[in-house]
Amino acid sequence: MSKSFTALNPILHQPARTQLVAYLAGRGEATFSEFKRLLDLTDGNLDAHLKKLVDAGYLTLRKEVGMGRPQTVFSLTNTGREALAAYISQLATLLKPDTVSEISIIPPKISPARKR
């Protein structure tokens, strides 16, 4: 008996974008600078990946102006969280049934915005 697989989400099935969304699922929010340090991507490459995620409705952004340079802060939307959960679930179906336990993505507690 052959089993057909559902195509993986093409937006999330790219390593940098998977890492961006997964990081936000656990962290809540992050700045462009933080992503750049964590993922060691060029500004242009990181910007292109973030734009794809924003355009897909997976991320929101806001500009914070403080004492220093303005910062762009990204957070995962409910749509993005659902897409990540579905992506992880699709990957899990490729594994042996006994190797996967229940998968859930629980929204993190977001602390109030930090003053800069």
Secondary structure, DSSP 8 states (H G I E B T S, - for coil): ---------TTTSSHHHHHHHHHHHHHSEEEHHHHHHHHT--HHHHHHHHHHHHHTTSEEEEEE--SSS-EEEEEE-HHHHHHHHHHHHHHHHTS-GGG-----------------
